[in-house]
Amino acid sequence: MDVKAPGFFEQVYKVVRCIPPGKVSSYGRIAAMLGHPRAARAVGYALSALRQPEKGSYTSANVPWQRVVNSQGRISIRHREQTANRQAEILRAEGVEVDENGRIDLSVYLWEGLHLVELDDILRGR
């Protein structure tokens, strides 16, 4: 049986969908979970692509993009202030404390990530 592994963007979406409400992860941690520790920026590109629903079945409505922040625990959408404010608003509604500078305490809200078996399923397209 020939099973096609999902592409990188789809893998990102599957991992991000596992982050529970009230928790966050970073672009770099997600990239590392997927076996690409230097691909944090590519994770960001994948999440940016969610705003283009015609590109696939994953959208900002079904992938919790707001739960991904930078490695310092900050909302890093600086070029789009309205989107950064929206991200902070959604996170606060989920119970995550976001300060006025868009910072989140990772010692409190960081998601531990997936187990190897769960990651293997994602990487193999199951």
N, CA, C and O atoms as CSV, one atom per row, in Angstrom:
chain,resi,resn,atom,element,x,y,z
A,1,MET,N,N,0.849,-1.184,0.000
A,1,MET,CA,C,0.000,0.000,0.000
A,1,MET,C,C,0.883,1.232,0.000
A,1,MET,O,O,1.782,1.346,0.834
A,2,ASP,N,N,0.651,2.135,-0.897
A,2,ASP,CA,C,1.437,3.353,-1.006
A,2,ASP,C,C,0.711,4.483,-0.294
A,2,ASP,O,O,-0.346,4.933,-0.734
A,3,VAL,N,N,1.291,4.937,0.814
A,3,VAL,CA,C,0.679,6.020,1.581
A,3,VAL,C,C,1.534,7.260,1.408
A,3,VAL,O,O,2.719,7.251,1.740
A,4,LYS,N,N,0.951,8.311,0.899
A,4,LYS,CA,C,1.678,9.559,0.691
A,4,LYS,C,C,1.709,10.356,1.988
A,4,LYS,O,O,0.668,10.641,2.580
A,5,ALA,N,N,2.912,10.711,2.420
A,5,ALA,CA,C,3.058,11.528,3.624
A,5,ALA,C,C,2.553,12.938,3.340
A,5,ALA,O,O,2.725,13.443,2.230
A,6,PRO,N,N,1.931,13.578,4.328
A,6,PRO,CA,C,1.430,14.941,4.112
A,6,PRO,C,C,2.574,15.925,3.937
A,6,PRO,O,O,3.677,15.703,4.437
A,7,GLY,N,N,2.308,17.011,3.229
A,7,GLY,CA,C,3.296,18.059,3.056
A,7,GLY,C,C,3.547,18.802,4.361
A,7,GLY,O,O,2.807,18.650,5.333
A,8,PHE,N,N,4.595,19.603,4.362
A,8,PHE,CA,C,5.003,20.310,5.575
A,8,PHE,C,C,3.885,21.182,6.138
A,8,PHE,O,O,3.626,21.138,7.340
A,9,PHE,N,N,3.214,21.977,5.295
A,9,PHE,CA,C,2.144,22.842,5.796
A,9,PHE,C,C,1.058,22.018,6.474
A,9,PHE,O,O,0.590,22.379,7.554
A,10,GLU,N,N,0.655,20.921,5.853
A,10,GLU,CA,C,-0.380,20.076,6.442
A,10,GLU,C,C,0.091,19.493,7.771
A,10,GLU,O,O,-0.699,19.389,8.710
A,11,GLN,N,N,1.353,19.114,7.867
A,11,GLN,CA,C,1.897,18.610,9.126
A,11,GLN,C,C,1.826,19.688,10.210
A,11,GLN,O,O,1.467,19.410,11.354
A,12,VAL,N,N,2.174,20.920,9.834
A,12,VAL,CA,C,2.085,22.039,10.777
A,12,VAL,C,C,0.656,22.174,11.277
A,12,VAL,O,O,0.428,22.289,12.482
A,13,TYR,N,N,-0.302,22.160,10.371
A,13,TYR,CA,C,-1.700,22.327,10.757
A,13,TYR,C,C,-2.157,21.221,11.705
A,13,TYR,O,O,-2.879,21.478,12.668
A,14,LYS,N,N,-1.736,20.002,11.430
A,14,LYS,CA,C,-2.134,18.880,12.287
A,14,LYS,C,C,-1.553,19.031,13.688
A,14,LYS,O,O,-2.239,18.747,14.670
A,15,VAL,N,N,-0.307,19.472,13.800
A,15,VAL,CA,C,0.303,19.670,15.120
A,15,VAL,C,C,-0.383,20.821,15.846
A,15,VAL,O,O,-0.725,20.694,17.022
A,16,VAL,N,N,-0.587,21.937,15.162
A,16,VAL,CA,C,-1.197,23.108,15.797
A,16,VAL,C,C,-2.609,22.776,16.284
A,16,VAL,O,O,-3.045,23.294,17.313
A,17,ARG,N,N,-3.319,21.927,15.563
A,17,ARG,CA,C,-4.666,21.539,15.990
A,17,ARG,C,C,-4.646,20.742,17.302
A,17,ARG,O,O,-5.679,20.604,17.957
A,18,CYS,N,N,-3.486,20.224,17.682
A,18,CYS,CA,C,-3.362,19.453,18.930
A,18,CYS,C,C,-3.095,20.341,20.146
A,18,CYS,O,O,-3.217,19.877,21.280
A,19,ILE,N,N,-2.734,21.603,19.933
A,19,ILE,CA,C,-2.461,22.502,21.061
A,19,ILE,C,C,-3.794,22.799,21.743
A,19,ILE,O,O,-4.713,23.322,21.113
A,20,PRO,N,N,-3.899,22.464,23.034
A,20,PRO,CA,C,-5.183,22.670,23.714
A,20,PRO,C,C,-5.450,24.144,24.040
A,20,PRO,O,O,-4.511,24.932,24.157
A,21,PRO,N,N,-6.712,24.514,24.186
A,21,PRO,CA,C,-7.031,25.877,24.623
A,21,PRO,C,C,-6.330,26.162,25.953
A,21,PRO,O,O,-6.239,25.288,26.816
A,22,GLY,N,N,-5.841,27.379,26.107
A,22,GLY,CA,C,-5.148,27.754,27.336
A,22,GLY,C,C,-3.661,27.465,27.308
A,22,GLY,O,O,-2.965,27.704,28.296
A,23,LYS,N,N,-3.161,26.952,26.189
A,23,LYS,CA,C,-1.737,26.654,26.033
A,23,LYS,C,C,-1.234,27.279,24.739
A,23,LYS,O,O,-2.021,27.577,23.841
A,24,VAL,N,N,0.079,27.475,24.646
A,24,VAL,CA,C,0.702,27.987,23.428
A,24,VAL,C,C,1.955,27.171,23.129
A,24,VAL,O,O,2.474,26.459,23.988
A,25,SER,N,N,2.419,27.290,21.913
A,25,SER,CA,C,3.705,26.733,21.508
A,25,SER,C,C,4.399,27.787,20.670
A,25,SER,O,O,3.835,28.847,20.398
A,26,SER,N,N,5.627,27.495,20.262
A,26,SER,CA,C,6.353,28.454,19.434
A,26,SER,C,C,6.557,27.886,18.030
A,26,SER,O,O,6.470,26.679,17.804
A,27,TYR,N,N,6.828,28.787,17.111
A,27,TYR,CA,C,7.107,28.391,15.735
A,27,TYR,C,C,8.251,27.387,15.703
A,27,TYR,O,O,8.169,26.369,15.016
A,28,GLY,N,N,9.317,27.673,16.448
A,28,GLY,CA,C,10.492,26.812,16.466
A,28,GLY,C,C,10.228,25.449,17.073
A,28,GLY,O,O,10.745,24.445,16.584
A,29,ARG,N,N,9.436,25.395,18.127
A,29,ARG,CA,C,9.121,24.103,18.757
A,29,ARG,C,C,8.308,23.230,17.806
A,29,ARG,O,O,8.510,22.018,17.745
A,30,ILE,N,N,7.403,23.836,17.077
A,30,ILE,CA,C,6.611,23.057,16.124
A,30,ILE,C,C,7.501,22.546,15.003
A,30,ILE,O,O,7.390,21.391,14.592
A,31,ALA,N,N,8.380,23.403,14.512
A,31,ALA,CA,C,9.318,22.976,13.465
A,31,ALA,C,C,10.184,21.820,13.965
A,31,ALA,O,O,10.391,20.841,13.248
A,32,ALA,N,N,10.687,21.933,15.187
A,32,ALA,CA,C,11.533,20.879,15.754
A,32,ALA,C,C,10.755,19.573,15.922
A,32,ALA,O,O,11.285,18.497,15.646
A,33,MET,N,N,9.497,19.660,16.375
A,33,MET,CA,C,8.674,18.457,16.515
A,33,MET,C,C,8.547,17.729,15.186
A,33,MET,O,O,8.491,16.500,15.143
A,34,LEU,N,N,8.502,18.494,14.105
A,34,LEU,CA,C,8.327,17.914,12.778
A,34,LEU,C,C,9.650,17.495,12.139
A,34,LEU,O,O,9.687,17.080,10.980
A,35,GLY,N,N,10.732,17.607,12.906
A,35,GLY,CA,C,12.031,17.168,12.405
A,35,GLY,C,C,12.775,18.197,11.590
A,35,GLY,O,O,13.735,17.859,10.897
A,36,HIS,N,N,12.351,19.455,11.657
A,36,HIS,CA,C,12.977,20.549,10.907
A,36,HIS,C,C,13.291,21.698,11.868
A,36,HIS,O,O,12.638,22.740,11.811
A,37,PRO,N,N,14.280,21.522,12.748
A,37,PRO,CA,C,14.512,22.509,13.810
A,37,PRO,C,C,14.866,23.913,13.334
A,37,PRO,O,O,14.793,24.859,14.119
A,38,ARG,N,N,15.240,24.069,12.088
A,38,ARG,CA,C,15.597,25.392,11.574
A,38,ARG,C,C,14.496,25.992,10.694
A,38,ARG,O,O,14.744,26.938,9.946
A,39,ALA,N,N,13.292,25.448,10.783
A,39,ALA,CA,C,12.203,25.859,9.895
A,39,ALA,C,C,11.111,26.659,10.609
A,39,ALA,O,O,9.945,26.593,10.219
A,40,ALA,N,N,11.473,27.410,11.646
A,40,ALA,CA,C,10.473,28.202,12.368
A,40,ALA,C,C,9.754,29.167,11.434
A,40,ALA,O,O,8.537,29.330,11.515
A,41,ARG,N,N,10.503,29.797,10.560
A,41,ARG,CA,C,9.892,30.749,9.629
A,41,ARG,C,C,8.899,30.055,8.697
A,41,ARG,O,O,7.864,30.629,8.355
A,42,ALA,N,N,9.204,28.837,8.289
A,42,ALA,CA,C,8.292,28.081,7.423
A,42,ALA,C,C,6.987,27.767,8.154
A,42,ALA,O,O,5.924,27.730,7.533
A,43,VAL,N,N,7.059,27.542,9.459
A,43,VAL,CA,C,5.841,27.343,10.255
A,43,VAL,C,C,5.008,28.623,10.198
A,43,VAL,O,O,3.789,28.567,10.040
A,44,GLY,N,N,5.662,29.762,10.325
A,44,GLY,CA,C,4.964,31.040,10.211
A,44,GLY,C,C,4.309,31.214,8.851
A,44,GLY,O,O,3.183,31.702,8.758
A,45,TYR,N,N,5.011,30.816,7.795
A,45,TYR,CA,C,4.436,30.907,6.450
A,45,TYR,C,C,3.203,30.008,6.333
A,45,TYR,O,O,2.201,30.388,5.728
A,46,ALA,N,N,3.292,28.814,6.918
A,46,ALA,CA,C,2.155,27.886,6.870
A,46,ALA,C,C,0.938,28.507,7.545
A,46,ALA,O,O,-0.175,28.429,7.026
A,47,LEU,N,N,1.157,29.123,8.702
A,47,LEU,CA,C,0.028,29.727,9.420
A,47,LEU,C,C,-0.505,30.957,8.686
A,47,LEU,O,O,-1.704,31.231,8.732
A,48,SER,N,N,0.366,31.693,8.014
A,48,SER,CA,C,-0.089,32.835,7.202
A,48,SER,C,C,-0.957,32.371,6.042
A,48,SER,O,O,-1.889,33.069,5.642
A,49,ALA,N,N,-0.658,31.209,5.508
A,49,ALA,CA,C,-1.415,30.684,4.368
A,49,ALA,C,C,-2.841,30.300,4.745
A,49,ALA,O,O,-3.678,30.109,3.863
A,50,LEU,N,N,-3.133,30.184,6.036
A,50,LEU,CA,C,-4.488,29.833,6.467
A,50,LEU,C,C,-5.506,30.891,6.058
A,50,LEU,O,O,-6.699,30.597,5.973
A,51,ARG,N,N,-5.061,32.098,5.807
A,51,ARG,CA,C,-5.978,33.177,5.427
A,51,ARG,C,C,-6.415,33.057,3.973
A,51,ARG,O,O,-7.166,33.894,3.473
A,52,GLN,N,N,-5.944,32.019,3.301
A,52,GLN,CA,C,-6.300,31.797,1.906
A,52,GLN,C,C,-7.049,30.469,1.790
A,52,GLN,O,O,-6.470,29.471,1.362
A,53,PRO,N,N,-8.339,30.448,2.170
A,53,PRO,CA,C,-9.085,29.191,2.244
A,53,PRO,C,C,-9.164,28.426,0.929
A,53,PRO,O,O,-9.378,27.214,0.941
A,54,GLU,N,N,-9.000,29.092,-0.185
A,54,GLU,CA,C,-9.067,28.375,-1.456
A,54,GLU,C,C,-7.860,27.460,-1.651
A,54,GLU,O,O,-7.848,26.637,-2.567
A,55,LYS,N,N,-6.848,27.598,-0.798
A,55,LYS,CA,C,-5.635,26.788,-0.915
A,55,LYS,C,C,-5.792,25.397,-0.302
A,55,LYS,O,O,-4.891,24.573,-0.458
A,56,GLY,N,N,-6.871,25.109,0.372
A,56,GLY,CA,C,-7.042,23.784,0.956
A,56,GLY,C,C,-8.127,23.750,2.005
A,56,GLY,O,O,-8.860,24.719,2.205
A,57,SER,N,N,-8.213,22.618,2.667
A,57,SER,CA,C,-9.286,22.431,3.646
A,57,SER,C,C,-8.947,22.996,5.023
A,57,SER,O,O,-9.816,23.041,5.893
A,58,TYR,N,N,-7.721,23.420,5.235
A,58,TYR,CA,C,-7.346,23.999,6.516
A,58,TYR,C,C,-7.508,25.514,6.439
A,58,TYR,O,O,-7.029,26.153,5.501
A,59,THR,N,N,-8.188,26.082,7.436
A,59,THR,CA,C,-8.416,27.524,7.462
A,59,THR,C,C,-8.157,28.044,8.869
A,59,THR,O,O,-7.952,27.266,9.801
A,60,SER,N,N,-8.167,29.361,9.014
A,60,SER,CA,C,-7.986,29.947,10.340
A,60,SER,C,C,-9.161,29.616,11.256
A,60,SER,O,O,-9.075,29.816,12.468
A,61,ALA,N,N,-10.244,29.119,10.696
A,61,ALA,CA,C,-11.395,28.724,11.509
A,61,ALA,C,C,-11.214,27.336,12.127
A,61,ALA,O,O,-11.812,27.044,13.162
A,62,ASN,N,N,-10.396,26.474,11.505
A,62,ASN,CA,C,-10.245,25.121,12.050
A,62,ASN,C,C,-8.811,24.777,12.471
A,62,ASN,O,O,-8.536,23.640,12.855
A,63,VAL,N,N,-7.913,25.738,12.401
A,63,VAL,CA,C,-6.547,25.570,12.918
A,63,VAL,C,C,-6.304,26.734,13.886
A,63,VAL,O,O,-6.337,27.892,13.470
A,64,PRO,N,N,-6.063,26.446,15.163
A,64,PRO,CA,C,-5.919,27.521,16.154
A,64,PRO,C,C,-4.567,28.243,16.058
A,64,PRO,O,O,-3.726,28.111,16.947
A,65,TRP,N,N,-4.369,28.987,15.002
A,65,TRP,CA,C,-3.133,29.722,14.709
A,65,TRP,C,C,-2.718,30.628,15.855
A,65,TRP,O,O,-1.531,30.883,16.054
A,66,GLN,N,N,-3.695,31.113,16.608
A,66,GLN,CA,C,-3.418,32.078,17.674
A,66,GLN,C,C,-2.584,31.466,18.793
A,66,GLN,O,O,-2.009,32.200,19.597
A,67,ARG,N,N,-2.506,30.156,18.861
A,67,ARG,CA,C,-1.768,29.478,19.936
A,67,ARG,C,C,-0.284,29.324,19.630
A,67,ARG,O,O,0.435,28.660,20.377
A,68,VAL,N,N,0.181,29.923,18.548
A,68,VAL,CA,C,1.599,29.840,18.196
A,68,VAL,C,C,2.206,31.238,18.299
A,68,VAL,O,O,1.733,32.191,17.680
A,69,VAL,N,N,3.267,31.328,19.098
A,69,VAL,CA,C,3.943,32.601,19.354
A,69,VAL,C,C,5.437,32.420,19.112
A,69,VAL,O,O,5.884,31.321,18.781
A,70,ASN,N,N,6.206,33.485,19.273
A,70,ASN,CA,C,7.641,33.330,19.046
A,70,ASN,C,C,8.327,32.684,20.249
A,70,ASN,O,O,7.692,32.443,21.275
A,71,SER,N,N,9.611,32.407,20.121
A,71,SER,CA,C,10.335,31.651,21.151
A,71,SER,C,C,10.486,32.400,22.470
A,71,SER,O,O,10.798,31.788,23.492
A,72,GLN,N,N,10.273,33.697,22.464
A,72,GLN,CA,C,10.306,34.479,23.699
A,72,GLN,C,C,8.921,34.602,24.345
A,72,GLN,O,O,8.763,35.268,25.368
A,73,GLY,N,N,7.933,33.959,23.745
A,73,GLY,CA,C,6.580,34.020,24.287
A,73,GLY,C,C,5.839,35.282,23.908
A,73,GLY,O,O,4.961,35.734,24.642
A,74,ARG,N,N,6.183,35.849,22.778
A,74,ARG,CA,C,5.526,37.086,22.341
A,74,ARG,C,C,4.736,36.856,21.067
A,74,ARG,O,O,5.090,36.037,20.219
A,75,ILE,N,N,3.668,37.599,20.966
A,75,ILE,CA,C,2.928,37.653,19.711
A,75,ILE,C,C,3.834,38.396,18.748
A,75,ILE,O,O,4.295,39.499,19.042
A,76,SER,N,N,4.087,37.794,17.605
A,76,SER,CA,C,5.095,38.389,16.718
A,76,SER,C,C,4.530,38.893,15.406
A,76,SER,O,O,5.274,39.052,14.438
A,77,ILE,N,N,3.259,39.142,15.351
A,77,ILE,CA,C,2.645,39.685,14.141
A,77,ILE,C,C,2.692,41.205,14.256
A,77,ILE,O,O,1.654,41.846,14.417
A,78,ARG,N,N,3.856,41.769,14.177
A,78,ARG,CA,C,4.033,43.206,14.374
A,78,ARG,C,C,3.555,44.039,13.179
A,78,ARG,O,O,3.074,45.158,13.360
A,79,HIS,N,N,3.683,43.510,11.981
A,79,HIS,CA,C,3.311,44.282,10.793
A,79,HIS,C,C,1.803,44.373,10.594
A,79,HIS,O,O,1.331,45.137,9.752
A,80,ARG,N,N,1.056,43.605,11.355
A,80,ARG,CA,C,-0.405,43.655,11.264
A,80,ARG,C,C,-0.970,43.845,12.666
A,80,ARG,O,O,-1.369,42.881,13.318
A,81,GLU,N,N,-1.002,45.074,13.117
A,81,GLU,CA,C,-1.431,45.368,14.489
A,81,GLU,C,C,-2.818,44.821,14.783
A,81,GLU,O,O,-3.061,44.298,15.871
A,82,GLN,N,N,-3.717,44.934,13.837
A,82,GLN,CA,C,-5.079,44.447,14.050
A,82,GLN,C,C,-5.073,42.938,14.293
A,82,GLN,O,O,-5.795,42.452,15.164
A,83,THR,N,N,-4.265,42.190,13.532
A,83,THR,CA,C,-4.187,40.741,13.716
A,83,THR,C,C,-3.543,40.402,15.048
A,83,THR,O,O,-3.987,39.471,15.720
A,84,ALA,N,N,-2.509,41.132,15.448
A,84,ALA,CA,C,-1.861,40.906,16.745
A,84,ALA,C,C,-2.843,41.150,17.881
A,84,ALA,O,O,-2.894,40.379,18.839
A,85,ASN,N,N,-3.616,42.212,17.778
A,85,ASN,CA,C,-4.629,42.490,18.804
A,85,ASN,C,C,-5.675,41.381,18.849
A,85,ASN,O,O,-6.120,40.985,19.926
A,86,ARG,N,N,-6.061,40.888,17.691
A,86,ARG,CA,C,-7.043,39.798,17.614
A,86,ARG,C,C,-6.469,38.529,18.243
A,86,ARG,O,O,-7.174,37.821,18.962
A,87,GLN,N,N,-5.194,38.240,17.975
A,87,GLN,CA,C,-4.560,37.064,18.549
A,87,GLN,C,C,-4.558,37.153,20.074
A,87,GLN,O,O,-4.902,36.186,20.754
A,88,ALA,N,N,-4.175,38.300,20.608
A,88,ALA,CA,C,-4.159,38.499,22.060
A,88,ALA,C,C,-5.564,38.339,22.637
A,88,ALA,O,O,-5.744,37.722,23.687
A,89,GLU,N,N,-6.548,38.892,21.953
A,89,GLU,CA,C,-7.939,38.815,22.402
A,89,GLU,C,C,-8.420,37.360,22.466
A,89,GLU,O,O,-9.055,36.959,23.442
A,90,ILE,N,N,-8.121,36.577,21.434
A,90,ILE,CA,C,-8.546,35.173,21.398
A,90,ILE,C,C,-7.835,34.386,22.503
A,90,ILE,O,O,-8.456,33.580,23.196
A,91,LEU,N,N,-6.536,34.624,22.662
A,91,LEU,CA,C,-5.792,33.913,23.706
A,91,LEU,C,C,-6.334,34.242,25.095
A,91,LEU,O,O,-6.487,33.353,25.932
A,92,ARG,N,N,-6.619,35.496,25.333
A,92,ARG,CA,C,-7.183,35.886,26.636
A,92,ARG,C,C,-8.525,35.180,26.881
A,92,ARG,O,O,-8.810,34.741,27.995
A,93,ALA,N,N,-9.334,35.078,25.837
A,93,ALA,CA,C,-10.622,34.392,25.962
A,93,ALA,C,C,-10.438,32.906,26.282
A,93,ALA,O,O,-11.323,32.282,26.869
A,94,GLU,N,N,-9.294,32.344,25.897
A,94,GLU,CA,C,-8.979,30.940,26.189
A,94,GLU,C,C,-8.324,30.782,27.557
A,94,GLU,O,O,-8.027,29.662,27.974
A,95,GLY,N,N,-8.093,31.898,28.263
A,95,GLY,CA,C,-7.509,31.825,29.592
A,95,GLY,C,C,-6.016,32.067,29.662
A,95,GLY,O,O,-5.412,31.879,30.718
A,96,VAL,N,N,-5.404,32.480,28.558
A,96,VAL,CA,C,-3.969,32.767,28.532
A,96,VAL,C,C,-3.769,34.247,28.866
A,96,VAL,O,O,-4.389,35.118,28.255
A,97,GLU,N,N,-2.911,34.517,29.828
A,97,GLU,CA,C,-2.607,35.907,30.175
A,97,GLU,C,C,-1.619,36.473,29.166
A,97,GLU,O,O,-0.526,35.939,28.981
A,98,VAL,N,N,-2.017,37.556,28.519
A,98,VAL,CA,C,-1.176,38.248,27.544
A,98,VAL,C,C,-1.012,39.669,28.050
A,98,VAL,O,O,-2.002,40.376,28.240
A,99,ASP,N,N,0.231,40.100,28.273
A,99,ASP,CA,C,0.424,41.452,28.797
A,99,ASP,C,C,0.276,42.498,27.697
A,99,ASP,O,O,0.062,42.154,26.534
A,100,GLU,N,N,0.390,43.759,28.059
A,100,GLU,CA,C,0.176,44.860,27.113
A,100,GLU,C,C,1.205,44.890,25.980
A,100,GLU,O,O,0.987,45.548,24.963
A,101,ASN,N,N,2.324,44.182,26.151
A,101,ASN,CA,C,3.350,44.098,25.104
A,101,ASN,C,C,3.222,42.831,24.259
A,101,ASN,O,O,4.092,42.535,23.439
A,102,GLY,N,N,2.139,42.089,24.462
A,102,GLY,CA,C,1.923,40.868,23.698
A,102,GLY,C,C,2.753,39.697,24.181
A,102,GLY,O,O,3.036,38.781,23.410
A,103,ARG,N,N,3.146,39.711,25.445
A,103,ARG,CA,C,3.999,38.663,26.006
A,103,ARG,C,C,3.187,37.678,26.839
A,103,ARG,O,O,2.246,38.046,27.542
A,104,ILE,N,N,3.591,36.403,26.730
A,104,ILE,CA,C,2.947,35.303,27.436
A,104,ILE,C,C,4.017,34.596,28.253
A,104,ILE,O,O,5.126,34.376,27.765
A,105,ASP,N,N,3.700,34.243,29.477
A,105,ASP,CA,C,4.642,33.538,30.347
A,105,ASP,C,C,4.691,32.064,29.936
A,105,ASP,O,O,3.779,31.296,30.242
A,106,LEU,N,N,5.759,31.680,29.243
A,106,LEU,CA,C,5.872,30.309,28.765
A,106,LEU,C,C,6.037,29.304,29.897
A,106,LEU,O,O,5.726,28.125,29.724
A,107,SER,N,N,6.522,29.750,31.053
A,107,SER,CA,C,6.644,28.812,32.176
A,107,SER,C,C,5.266,28.375,32.683
A,107,SER,O,O,5.148,27.373,33.387
A,108,VAL,N,N,4.244,29.122,32.327
A,108,VAL,CA,C,2.876,28.798,32.742
A,108,VAL,C,C,2.069,28.195,31.594
A,108,VAL,O,O,1.336,27.227,31.800
A,109,TYR,N,N,2.193,28.755,30.387
A,109,TYR,CA,C,1.281,28.420,29.295
A,109,TYR,C,C,1.867,27.567,28.173
A,109,TYR,O,O,1.163,27.249,27.215
A,110,LEU,N,N,3.139,27.191,28.273
A,110,LEU,CA,C,3.760,26.417,27.198
A,110,LEU,C,C,3.207,24.994,27.145
A,110,LEU,O,O,3.171,24.289,28.154
A,111,TRP,N,N,2.785,24.594,25.971
A,111,TRP,CA,C,2.316,23.238,25.714
A,111,TRP,C,C,3.523,22.321,25.582
A,111,TRP,O,O,4.493,22.665,24.905
A,112,GLU,N,N,3.473,21.172,26.214
A,112,GLU,CA,C,4.603,20.240,26.205
A,112,GLU,C,C,4.834,19.601,24.846
A,112,GLU,O,O,5.957,19.198,24.546
A,113,GLY,N,N,3.827,19.500,24.037
A,113,GLY,CA,C,3.992,18.906,22.712
A,113,GLY,C,C,3.416,17.510,22.625
A,113,GLY,O,O,2.761,17.027,23.549
A,114,LEU,N,N,3.672,16.872,21.498
A,114,LEU,CA,C,3.131,15.545,21.233
A,114,LEU,C,C,4.124,14.456,21.604
A,114,LEU,O,O,5.331,14.694,21.657
A,115,HIS,N,N,3.610,13.263,21.860
A,115,HIS,CA,C,4.457,12.099,22.078
A,115,HIS,C,C,4.948,11.599,20.728
A,115,HIS,O,O,4.359,11.914,19.694
A,116,LEU,N,N,6.014,10.829,20.734
A,116,LEU,CA,C,6.606,10.346,19.485
A,116,LEU,C,C,5.623,9.553,18.631
A,116,LEU,O,O,5.639,9.670,17.405
A,117,VAL,N,N,4.783,8.764,19.247
A,117,VAL,CA,C,3.809,7.975,18.485
A,117,VAL,C,C,2.834,8.896,17.765
A,117,VAL,O,O,2.496,8.658,16.605
A,118,GLU,N,N,2.380,9.944,18.440
A,118,GLU,CA,C,1.458,10.900,17.815
A,118,GLU,C,C,2.143,11.634,16.661
A,118,GLU,O,O,1.535,11.843,15.611
A,119,LEU,N,N,3.395,12.022,16.852
A,119,LEU,CA,C,4.142,12.689,15.792
A,119,LEU,C,C,4.348,11.757,14.597
A,119,LEU,O,O,4.237,12.177,13.445
A,120,ASP,N,N,4.644,10.515,14.876
A,120,ASP,CA,C,4.842,9.544,13.807
A,120,ASP,C,C,3.585,9.429,12.956
A,120,ASP,O,O,3.666,9.355,11.730
A,121,ASP,N,N,2.428,9.412,13.602
A,121,ASP,CA,C,1.168,9.338,12.858
A,121,ASP,C,C,1.002,10.552,11.944
A,121,ASP,O,O,0.574,10.415,10.798
A,122,ILE,N,N,1.337,11.727,12.448
A,122,ILE,CA,C,1.220,12.948,11.651
A,122,ILE,C,C,2.188,12.908,10.466
A,122,ILE,O,O,1.815,13.231,9.338
A,123,LEU,N,N,3.417,12.514,10.731
A,123,LEU,CA,C,4.423,12.492,9.674
A,123,LEU,C,C,4.112,11.450,8.592
A,123,LEU,O,O,4.484,11.620,7.431
A,124,ARG,N,N,3.443,10.397,8.978
A,124,ARG,CA,C,3.084,9.347,8.010
A,124,ARG,C,C,1.723,9.585,7.365
A,124,ARG,O,O,1.317,8.832,6.480
A,125,GLY,N,N,1.015,10.627,7.803
A,125,GLY,CA,C,-0.260,10.968,7.188
A,125,GLY,C,C,-1.432,10.159,7.695
A,125,GLY,O,O,-2.414,9.972,6.978
A,126,ARG,N,N,-1.344,9.681,8.912
A,126,ARG,CA,C,-2.457,8.893,9.478
A,126,ARG,C,C,-3.431,9.762,10.210
A,126,ARG,O,O,-4.422,9.265,10.744
